[in-house]
Amino acid sequence: MKIKPLGDNVLIEPEKEKEKTDGGILLPDTAERGRPEKGKVVAVGPGKMKGGKIVPLEVKKGDTVLFTKYGPTEIKMVDNKKEYLVAKQDDILAIIE
């Protein structure tokens, strides 16, 4: 199944959660690790309608981005058991180069 975002929505595959802290402590599966704030853009919508014209998005497929922690909507795909986030471009803070 393919997902094609509409408008100024962006489909993001979140970065895997850390299993070890920066200090080297292993985190158990039951530990609260928090929601990721970094991920890879999988697909983008055509853009935002402004003044009767579509303004293209600044991000593109393949970009690694930082986004607001609780802005995106979480979706789970049943067929491949992957988790994705759908975010508005306004929820994306930066592109990591």
C-alpha positions in Angstrom: 0.0 0.0 0.0 1.3 3.5 -0.9 0.5 6.7 1.0 0.4 10.0 -0.9 0.1 13.0 1.4 -2.3 15.8 0.4 -1.8 19.6 0.5 1.2 20.6 2.7 1.4 17.3 4.5 4.6 15.3 4.8 5.0 11.6 5.5 8.0 10.9 7.8 9.6 7.6 8.9 10.7 8.4 12.4 14.3 7.5 13.5 14.6 4.4 15.6 14.5 4.9 19.3 17.8 4.7 21.2 18.5 1.5 23.0 21.4 2.9 24.8 22.0 6.3 26.5 24.9 8.5 25.5 26.7 7.4 28.7 26.4 3.7 27.6 23.5 2.6 29.8 21.3 0.0 28.1 17.6 0.9 28.2 15.1 -2.0 28.8 12.1 -2.5 26.5 9.8 -1.2 29.3 11.6 2.1 29.6 9.8 5.3 28.5 12.0 6.5 25.7 9.9 9.4 24.4 8.7 10.2 21.0 11.3 10.7 18.2 11.9 14.2 16.9 14.0 13.3 13.9 13.1 11.3 10.8 13.4 10.8 7.1 10.9 12.2 4.6 9.2 9.4 2.7 6.7 11.4 0.7 5.4 15.0 0.3 2.1 16.5 -0.8 1.9 18.9 -3.7 2.0 22.0 -1.6 -0.1 24.7 0.2 -2.7 26.6 -1.7 -2.1 30.4 -1.3 -3.7 33.1 -3.4 -5.1 30.6 -5.9 -1.7 29.0 -6.6 0.0 26.0 -5.1 3.2 26.9 -3.2 5.6 23.9 -3.3 7.0 22.5 -0.1 10.6 23.2 1.1 11.2 19.6 2.0 11.6 16.8 -0.4 11.7 13.0 -0.3 14.9 11.7 1.3 15.5 14.7 3.5 16.3 14.1 7.2 14.3 16.5 9.3 13.7 17.7 12.8 10.1 18.2 13.8 8.0 19.2 16.8 7.6 16.4 19.3 3.8 16.2 19.4 2.8 18.0 16.2 2.7 15.1 13.8 0.0 12.4 13.7 1.2 8.8 14.2 -0.1 6.1 11.8 0.7 2.4 11.7 0.7 0.3 8.5 -0.9 -3.1 9.0 0.7 -4.7 5.9 4.4 -4.0 6.7 4.0 -3.2 10.4 5.9 0.1 10.1 5.1 3.3 11.9 5.0 6.7 10.1 4.2 10.3 11.1 2.1 12.7 9.0 3.2 16.3 9.7 2.3 19.7 8.3 5.3 21.5 6.9 4.8 24.0 9.7 5.6 21.2 12.2 9.0 20.7 10.5 11.7 22.8 12.2 14.8 22.1 10.1 16.4 20.0 7.4 19.5 18.2 8.6 22.3 18.3 6.0 
